[in-house]
Amino acid sequence: MIQIAKADGKAERKLLEQLKARSGEIDRTVTAAVQEILSKVKEYGDTAVREYTMKFDGSVPENAEVPREILDASIEQCDSEFVYALYKAADNIRDFHTRQKQQSWLDAKENGVILGQRIRGLKRVGIYVPGGTAAYPSSVLMNAIPAKIAGVEEIIMVTPPRKDGAANPDILAAAKIAGVDRVFLMGGAQAVAALAYGTETVPQVDKIVGPGNIFVATAKKLLFGTVDIDMIAGPSEILIVADESADPKFLAADLMSQAEHDKLASAILLTTSADVANQTAAELERQMQTLSRREIIERSIDDFGAIIVCANIDEAIDFANELAPEHLEMAVKNPMEYIGRVDNAGSVFLGHFAPEPLGDYFAGPNHVLPTGGTARFFSPLSVDSFVKKSSFIYYTEDALREAKDDIVKLAETEGLTAHANSVKVRFE
């Protein structure tokens, strides 16, 4: 049963401590196991990947790489309505992310100085896609489409094989629609290592993105620096701010849409109405009886769910900003009135008809979002996640002469006389 409390300074503190405790300490056993896998793959390449694939997935495909003709034909193997929905979602995702694309620029000043910035896509990006019950075609779209828009030259996807050694056709269909270039059937930390180091068959990438279990997340964390990564994702989160206009049926359904992800997921409602609070709690108990992941939902709600009754919307938003949730729903009468006050959230859903799954699947904004309070300083996955930027400088002799005394003064003040000399020697 979800707990209901009145905002008094103590209830909020207690909830924050509960959420922070989810991450817990680093599992040294997992870290040690992953380090061994990374070391073996770095040294033995494909041989190590095959051994770990057999050990963890129970089968090794004859060819690790999915043939192009199978990837191209994957759409025909899937439900036609599912494929149609994928295409529509892809169009929305592409439209939203195209607006994020930045251009290189150049500024030529009157004194002959030229300054600028060059923006281009990464050469090669790896996308990790889980298999089994956690196979999410939507994540393929969310990771690959922004990379394509950014100008990434090649996208390599890895995903665990099924027990029969084949790929999940829904995942392949999403990869085809999103423009993935190559697909390899391998999973776990060994697949992440293969992407980071490169093997005889898997090309080395510049960045690895995509969700995974604790072994995948740990591998990404340990390999950061060898490659770039998107983020270390924690358990999913939803926070809803609701006034008396909100429908408790909607609120309960939206809370459970995230609670079903994981027993460690958090689902929190902040409302100004005690009636809404009580009715939402009742709706949670009623609706979850018919849901397939009821056990996970119950555990998540019991351990990390809460309903807090606040004095007003401003108080609720202040707490939301402190919590910095992955998903924030503003289930209030005039949501646009408050959007300027929401500073810390991965993605914000406005009004009574913008439920969180709309963002997960279809609307267009990315569903790869910062968790665990990191929305205070991290942003959602975007086109910017797949580009690199270089600045460039051109000075004429006269322009450098005009600036030389200031440069020399700054360098000598820092005690870097070779820096100063690099400028002075040009005018001796």
Secondary structure, DSSP 8 states (H G I E B T S, - for coil): --EEEE-SSHHHHHHHHHHHTTT-S--HHHHHHHHHHHHHHHHHTHHHHHHHHHHHHS---SSSB--HHHHHHGGGGS-HHHHHHHHHHHHHHHHHHHTT----EEEE-TTS-EEEEEEEE-SEEEEE---GGG--HHHHHHHHHHHHHHT-SEEEEEE---TTS---HHHHHHHHHHT--EEEE--HHHHHHHHHH--SSS---SEEE----HHHHHHHHHHBTTBEES----S-EEEEEE-TTS-HHHHHHHHHHHHTT-TT-EEEEEES-HHHHHHHHHHHHHHGGG-TTHHHHHHHHHHHEEEEE-SSHHHHHHHHHHH--SEEEEESSSGGGTGGG--S-SEEEESTT--HHHHHHTSSS------TTGGGT-----GGGGEEEEEEEE--HHHHHHHHHHHHHHHHHTT-HHHHHHHHGGG-
